[in-house]
C-alpha cells in the first residue's frame, strides 16, 4: 500500500490544537506573491519571469483552468495508492521536481536543500546542468534517493561527454535533455534589471568543476574568473544541434533518455524514432517562446502520437493538486513541478520545499479520491470537460 499523502491535512489540523499554523500558505499559488515581497527583484524576476509579456505563462494556467474535473460518486476510494512506475523507476506518486538552475540566488542551501527535501519525500529530484552546486555534492546530499540529471547540451562534445560520465558515476539514473533553450529567450524582467547570474559565475558550478571544461582555459578558474565565464557563455548551448545528434547521447548514456520541451506530435515521433525513452511536454514554463501554445493544450496530441511508445511527462503551469490530476487525465504519466518548489526554497529552505511537495500531493490525493479514483492508473480523458465559459 502506498503512502497516505492526504494525512498531511490532519497533521496540520492537529498541530493547530497547540496554536501552530503552517509557516507557508497551503494554497501553493500564493507562494509567488510572497516570494516577490521577500526576495530581491533580480532573483525573483529570474525565477518568476517569462518570455516576452508573459503570454505563454498565462496560457499555461488558462489551459489547465479551462479543463474541469467531473467527480464520480460511490466508488470505493477508502484505500488509495498513488505509486506509479515511470521509466522503470518505482515512484511513490506521479511527481518529480523539475530542473531549476541557479538555486543559490533563492537560498544559500541551494540545490542541496531541494534535493534533500525530494529525497525525504521519496520524489525524484532532477538536477539542472546550470546548478549552483556541483552534481557530486548534490548526489552526496541525497544518499541513495532517486535522482535524474538535466543536460544543457553544450557545444563542446568533450564537456558533454564528461558531464554524462560524472552524472552516471554520481548515481543519476535518468537523463533529461532540454531542447527548448538553444538560445536564451527575450526575458524583460531580467533585461530590465540587467540580471543574468551566469555572468557572475553563479549557476556554473558543474562547468567550473569539470575537467574537460577546465582543459579549455588558459588559467585556472580562480585566477581568471572572467575568462571562465566567457568560456562558459561560448559553449552553454548550441543552436546548431539537429535530430541526428541524439545518437551521440544514446551512445554515451546507457539509462533512459527523456527529451524536454516537446510540443509538436511530429517532434515526439522523431524522439521515438531516435531511440529516446520519453518526452516532457513543456514550454519551459513560458520562459522561452512568448505567444507559444499552452503545454496542456499540446499534451493530448503528443500522447496520441507516441503514448504507446514513449513515457510522456508534463510540466509548465502546474501549481495545485488538481493540476496534477488534469495532466494525468490528459495522458501524462507524471508531472514535473518547477517554480512552486523554488519559491518554497526561497521562503523556507529545505522545509519550504518539503511543505510544497506534501501540500501538492495531499491535495492531489484528495482530488483523486473525491473524483472517484483510488489510483492514478484509472484517471483518463473522461474525467474532464471543457469549461463552457
C-alpha angles and dihedrals in degrees: 000000000000128000118287099239093173090066088080089083092058090048088055093047092047091050086053091066087071092047095259119138127184114280091224131038117272089215096080092198087073094061096083093059092049091049090051089056097046107037132059120271093247098057094036092050091048093054101033098035126100140194118287115336093342095260095138094050089051091047090053090058094042092052091055093042091050092061113076129200119237107209119215122213139222097022119137105255096151094114115038131184117194095180119124138177114238123178089343092307121118108228127187091225137002093268140103130173109252121234109269117175132215096024092165088079087067103039135359092236087058119166094357091062093049091045093050090049091052091047092050090054095040093242120136115253117213110207118212120230084227095059124141089227128059113255093241091058092049090049090052091051090055100050109196095341123131113274134172129194124228114210127209097199106234125211088235110081093199092056090049091049090048092050091052092048092049094046092051091047090050093055101257106153107188128045116217111194115199109215102173098071107066084130131022109254128234102274111178097192090059093039093051089055092037083230121160112147094199091068088063092050093258116136091022099097096115090051099043091051094046118108093211091050093047091049087066094057125092091212134022115275094252092051095052110014093166092058089049091052091049090049089052093048090050094056106026095108138358123223089189096070118117137182096275089060089071088078088073091058093045089052094052101038121058098186130074117306121206124189113218122205101040114150105152122074091224091056088051089052090050088052090054092047090051090059097253121154102217149349134224111220098218142135091202090264090297092301099119115039120030111212092025127148114275111257093233090053090052094047101079093052092051092047090050091050101047110000091114093051107032138039105251115207127180139215140156121089100015109147107143144035091256089055088059090051091050093049090052091047088054090055108269117140093211140346134237117222117210129159099028093062090044089056090047088053093049092049102041113000119228092348089055092053092048089050090054094049093047094046093048095048094042089053091045091049091051093044090050092051096042090049089055104261133120095188137026089239093076096050114108147149091288089070092067138062129186114254105252089216 
